[in-house]
């Protein structure tokens, strides 16, 4: 499926969607807490629905009323089915794998064709050291997990995905011995681990940090049921900010973030480095963009989801934009480095693809093109914004937005976009 995107200017107020990462974490932890938890301002998207269904499969009772999700749990894993379909959600399948290891039932975890390409072996190896029996398809889904893990010591590489570490930490309090986890090498996406620890603490768990991003001890303990409000999602805000820089005209972004950490807030300082004036007040963000951006170098090791929104700003730069230390973006829903290089080149951007990132120079001549998002939600949104800057483009796979920002097209069209599905 394709949509037509015309040149546009965006004017008015747009409210950012709730945070996908915190929605996942809150639902999983509520499902491990004995009693009733209420989670408010939930992002209901394809990915988070996959997490809700996984938690139901683990025995939680879950009801949805608007953007509020109520979770009732007996505080332990009581499998209701032997197979969990995580659809397109890497977070769902990885955290589910660790939670599945808390029971002695063999559970199969699978997903769509994209998810079946994503690495799982480091997590399966770590669970194996804790006593789980795990199998996979060449280190990728579908996988099988059979516990029951009792806890103890394990180690895992931090170079592929922080989701592996988050999964182990979240399962740890429900083991008999607790878990001491050692992270080998340099951990990528550190703020997502911070988000996991912060959410665990909200649910009453203690996490002993022996060495930050290297070694953790989580003793056996009970999660407590709570009332939790999901903050806005700065991964989505970053894309909206790019739209404001490229095609905004007196545009305001409503984005209350609360007290929980979000690494993608770094987008604000990255924009300032590029010469954008950023104003924040009363949970509203506005930007004032120069005629041409300055260019600059950006280390996205901790914030790989900022790769698409920063890359498309090359359409309006006076100097090169270099993005580096983001090799792990090749293992997202797609190889985002390769696809951004391929598709932005169609628009005339001068792109050099490197193993760990991109160097992008502004087009000499901007060209309309058919852009293929390869069913990747963040790439669809980034390419749609690019197409609004260029005009007369098509972008594939509009349905992919249901993964993280279901109302993206409607929200954009309401403030002046011309995305025709």
N, C-alpha and C positions, 0 to 999 in steps of 0.2 A: 504494500500500500504506500502511496506517495501523497504528499500535500504540496500545494503551490504556495510560495511565499513571495510576497511583493515588498518593494521598498517601503519603509514606514518610519514614522516618528512616534515615540511613546510619551504620552502625557497623562499625568494623574497619579492616583495612589494605588499601590498594589501591596497586598498582605502576603507575607512569606508563609509557606506551609510549615506544619510541625516537623520536628526533627525525626528522621527515619532511624538513625542509630539509637537514640534514646527510647523511641517507641519499641524497637526490638528488645533492648535490654530490660526495660521495665516490664514488658509482658512475660519474658522468660523468668525474671526473678520473682514476679508475683506468682508465677506457676510453681515456684519452689518454696513459697512462704505459706505456712499453715494459716488458713483463715481467708478473709475477703480483702482484696486490694481494689482500689478505684484509681484508674489511670485516665487523666483528663487531657484534652487537646491532642488526642492521638492522631497520628498520620495513618489513615486507612488507604493503603496502596497495595499493589500486587505483592510486593515483598513482605509487608507487615501482615497481610492476610495469611501468607504462608507461615509466618511465625505463630499467629493465632491458631492455625490448624495443627501445627506441630505440637503446641502446648496442649491442645485438646487431646491429641494422640497420646500425650504423656499423662493424661488423667485430669487435667484442670477443667473446671466448668467456666466458660467464658460467654459473657453476653455483651452486646454492643448497642449503645443508645446514642445516636449521633456521633460525636467525636469522643464519647466517654466509653471506656471499656472496663467492665467489672470482671475480676478474676477470683474465683473461689477454688482453693486447693487444700488437699490434705497434707501438704508439705513434703510429699515424696512422689517419686515417679511410679505411676501405676499404668503401664502401657495398655492402651485400648485397641491398638492395631499394630501390625508388624511392619508396615511400610509407611514412610513419611516422604511426601513429595514437596520439596522446597522450591519448586518451580525455577525461578531465575535468581533466587536469593542466596548469595554466598554467606551472609551473616546467619541466615536461618540454618543452613545445612551444617555449618561449622559449630555453632553453639549447640545445635540439636545432637550432633555426634557425641559431644562431651556429656550432655545430659542423658543420652541413651545409655552411656556406659555406667550410669548409676543404678541400672536395673539388671537383672539376670536374664532378661528376655532378648533374644536376637532380633535386632531391628535393622531393616534396610532403609537407607536414605538415598534419595535420587533427586533428579530435577530435569530441567529442559536441556536442549542440545548445547546451549551456552554454558550452563552450570556443569555439564559433564566434561567440559574442557578445563575446569578450574582445579588447581592443586589441592590435595587433601593429605598427602602422605606424611608431612611433618607432624600433623595433629594425630594421625593414626599411630605413628611410631611412639609419640609421647603417651598416648592412652595405653598402648601395648606395654610400655614400661611400668604402668600402674596396674597391669593385670587384665586389661581388656583384650578380647580376641577380635581383631579387625581385619577385614579384607577390602580390596578395592579393585578397580579396573585400571591397571597401570598407574596407580597413585591418584586416580580421579574417580568421581562418582560414576555409577552407583557404588556405594560402600555398604558394608555390614558392620555392625558394632554389637558386641555382646559382653556385658560385664558379669559380675558386679565389681567395679573397682572399689578398693578399700582406702585408697590414698597412698601417701608415701612421697618419695622423691622422683622427679622426672626432669627432663630437659628438652628444649626445643629451639630450633633456629628462629631468629627474629627477622630474617631477611626477606621472607616471602609475604607474610600477612600478619598483622597484629590480631586478627580475628582468632587465630589459633590460640594465642595467649589469653585473650578474653574468654574464650570457651572454657579453658582449663580453670581459670580463676573463678568463673561463675559456678562451675560444678563443684569446686573444692570444698566449700562448707558442708556439703551433703555427704561427704565421704567419712568413713569411720576414723581415719587417722589424720584427716586434713591433707593438704598437698604443699610440698616445698618445690617450687618451680624455678629452674635456672634457664635463663634466656641466653642462647649462644649467638655471637656476632652482634652486629648493629641492628637494633630494632627499628623497623619502618613504622610509619603512621603512629608515632607515640601518643598523640592526643586522643586517639581512639581507646588506647589502654587507660589513659587518665579518665575518660568517660565511663569506662567499665567500672573502675575502682570507685569513682564518685557515686555511681548508681548503686553499687553493692553497699556502700556506706549508708545511702538513703534508706535501703531496706534492712539496715541494722547489722550488717556484717562488718567484721574487722579484718583489715588486710594489712599484714605486717610487711613493710617494704624494707628488705635487708639491704638491697642496693638498687636504686631507681633504674627501671628498665632492664635490670639484669637478674635480680633474684627476689622472690617473694615467698612468704609463708602465709598460708591461710588455714587456720585451725578449724576443726569440726565445730559447727555452730548452727543456729537456726536463723533463717531469714524471717523478718517480721512483716506482716501485711501492712501496707501504708496507703495513703492518698498521695498520688504522684502526678505532677503536671509536666507534660512534655514541653520543652522550649521550642522556639523557632529553629529552623534548619539552615545553618549557615552554608552548607553545601549548595543548597538551592539559592540562598541569598547571593552567593558569589556569582551565579549565572545571571540573576536579575541585575546585579551591580554591573556586570559586563554589558548587559543590554542598555543600562542607563548611561554608561560611558560612550557606547557606540551610537546609540539612536535615541537617547533620552532627551526630553525637552520639558523641563520643570516636572520631574518625576520623583515621587516619594515612595520609600519602601518601609512598610511597617514590619519590624522584626524584634519583638521582645525575646530576650535570650536567657533571663533568669540568672541563677548563680552556678549553673553547671558548665564545666569547661567545654569549649568547642575550638578545635585547632583551626578550622576554616575561617575563623574571625581574622586570621592573618591576611585575608583578601583585602581588608581595609588598608593595612600598611603597605601591601604590594601596590595598591592603586596610588597611594600617596607617592611611592617611589617612582611611579610612572608619570607623575605630575598632575594627578587628579586631586582636586580639593574635596575632602570628605567631611561631611557634617553629621554629627550624631546627637540626637536629643529626644527625650521622652519616647524611646523605642522606635524612633523614626530616623531613617538614613536618607540623606540626599547627597548628590555629587555634582561637582562642576568640572567638566572636562575641558582640557585645552584643545585647540584645533588638531594638534598632533601630540601623541604621547611620547615620552622620552626614550622608551626602551629600558632594558636592564636585565640583570641575571637573577634567577629565582630558584632557590633550593626547595623542592617540593617533597623531600623525603618524608616529612611528617604529614603532609597534606596533599595526597595524590589526587583527590577529587577537584583540586584547584587547577589541574592541568588543562581541561577544556576551556574554562572561562578565561584563563590568562592567555592561552594560545590564540584564541580568536581576536584578542586585542591587537594582534599583529596587523590587522586590517587598517589600523589607525595609528601607526607608530612612525616616528622619525628615525629611530635607531633599532638595532636588533633586539629582540626579546629572546633570551636564552633560558631554557628550563632544564634543570639537571637534577640528578639524584632521585629520579622517579621511575626507575626500571620496573618496580612492582606494579606500575600502571599497565604493564603488558599483561598482567594476570587478573585484570578486572573482568567485567562482562565481555569485553573484547580486548584486543591489543590496542589500547587507546593511543599509544605513541605512533604506531604505524598508520592507524586510520586517520588521525589528525594530520599527519604529514601528507598522506595521499589525498585527502579531501580538500584541505585548505590550499593545496597546490592548484587544484582546479579553479579556485577563485583568483589565482594570480599571486598568492603569497609565496615568497621564495623560502623554501623550507629545507633545512638540513636535518635529517634524522640521525640521531645518535643512539647508542645502546641504552642510555639512561635518560634520554630526553630529546629536546628539539631546539634548534636555532631558527628563528622566524624573522624574516624581513618583510616590510610592507610591500604590497604589489606595486609594480610599475604601472600596470594597467589592470584594473579590477574587472573580472569576467563573471558573468552569470554561469551557473552550472547546476547539474543534478548531483546532489550530495547524498551519499549513502551512509546512514547512521548505524547500519549493521545491527539493528534492534537493540541498540544501547541507549538507554534513557538520557544519560548526560550528554552523549554526543548528539542525539536528536535536538535537545534544547540548545546546545551550543551552535549547531549548524543552522537552526531556525533563526537564532539571533544574528548570525553571520549573514544569512540570506536576507533578513530585513535591512541590513546595512547595504548589501549589494543590489538586491532587487532582481525580480524575474528568475527565481531559482525554484527547484523542487527539492524536497527533503524526504527521504524514505522513513517508514516505520513510526508514524505518529503515535500509534498505540503503545509504544514503549514507555511513554510518560507515566503510565499507570504504575510503574515500578516505584517511583519516588515523588511525583508531583502530578497527580491525576488532573488537576485543573489548569495546568500550564497554558494550554492553547486558549482556553476560555479567558483566563486572566490576561494574557497578552493581547488578545483581540479586543478586550474591553477597554484597554488604554491606548488603542490605536494600531495594533498589529494587523496584518492582513495575511493570516495563515488560513488557507482554504483547504479543508480536508475533504 
